[in-house]
Structures are given as C-alpha cells and as structure tokens.
C-alpha cells in the first residue's frame, strides 16, 4: 500500500465507486461494449474501450449522436442481465462490514456509493449481495448531478447528509482517473484501487496515467483498503 502522511483530520465521510472497486464488473462492460462496437463493424482494443468507461458519450470512431445512443443501448442490453449476480472483489464485503463497525468506533458519519452507472445496472447486484443498506446515499448516472470527474456529487452528498466536514475529511475510493480527479476537484483525499484484475482491463499506459495524477493513497487489495480505513479514522493509532 502506497500512502502519504495521514494528518490529524480523521475521515468523516467515505465515498466508494462501484464498478472496478466493489463489483468485478469491468469485464462485463468490456464485453458488452465490444458487442456494441461490432454492430458498427468497429474493433477497438480493450484500452480504447476502457478509457471511455464513465464517459459513454466519448465513443470510439462514432460522432453521430444517434449512433452513440445505439452503441450504449446495445451495450447496456447485454451487460445488465449479467450484472445481477456479479462477483464482488475479494474482501469487498469485509470492507463494507468494517464501514458499519466504524460508525460506532470512530468519527465516521457517512458512507456514499458514487457510480457512473445507471441505477438499473446496480440495483439488482446491491440487493443480491445484501449490501444496499450499508450506504447512506447512492448516487448514480440518473441523479441530477454532473458525472465524474466533476465533484458536484460530493457536495451534494455532504449537503444531503447534513455533514459539517472539511474537504480533507472526505476520502474517495475508486479505480480510475475519474475518481481521483473527482476527489481533487473537491479538495478531498483520493485512494486509487489497483488490483491485478483491473490492470488486465486498463493496461500499463492507462494505469500509469492514473498514477501520474498523484492520488493520496494507492491500494491494491481490499485488505489494504481496510487497513487504510482504520488509519484514516484513527483506529490504528491508539486514538
């Protein structure tokens, strides 16, 4: 785990990404968009597709809005049926259980799920894994806030949960530049999740571009996520 110095501002709000951090769904979306592009006789490589995750409007070699909409419709129609029982990352449930316990043992006051996916893509897997109630707020593509990397959703979460927190008391966990930049744009801390499974999807160049943004923390497993959460909330420092 790569960590910068943690100061005395204990974390009060954690914000988690879904695809690529809790749910092992990146390969589902990759396959779905490959099918969508093939309907236009396009064959972008994995990096071309994954670089557009979270920015569905930035389609590869498509500029007509109707074509872009068709691409997304095809991809969603293939992906959503496969997402209901999607596997979670090893240790992800333990991370969420830790969040529940930290509400009582620390200053942690809120847990938010912030995803670039639509609500219908996450509702079934959240219910399937029984983790919906872990979150105080779930923000999806359907909500009236600008998508990542804009930080509007973080401000919305703070207001919705009626929290009096400083930006440095917020930490955003996610797997891409969108998450890191979303945190930075708010002044929050960022934790970049880079497990081996994700490296296979994004490729070395893309991962290097994520790291070049200098996230506050880099974690490579949910074991490391859990240790970081304990540090951020003061539970590993005898406080």
Secondary structure, DSSP 8 states (H G I E B T S, - for coil): -EE----S----EEEE-SBTTTB--HHHHHHHHHHHHHTTT----HHHHHTTTT-TTS-TT---HHHHHHHHHHHHHHHHHHHTT--B-TTHHHHHHHHHHHHHHSS--EEEEE-SS-HHHHHHHHHHTT-GGG-SEEE-TTSSS--TTS-HHHHHHHHHTT----GGGEEEEESSHHHHHHHHHHT-EEEEE--HHHHHHHHHHHHHHHHTT--SEEESSHHHHHHHHHHHTTTTTT-
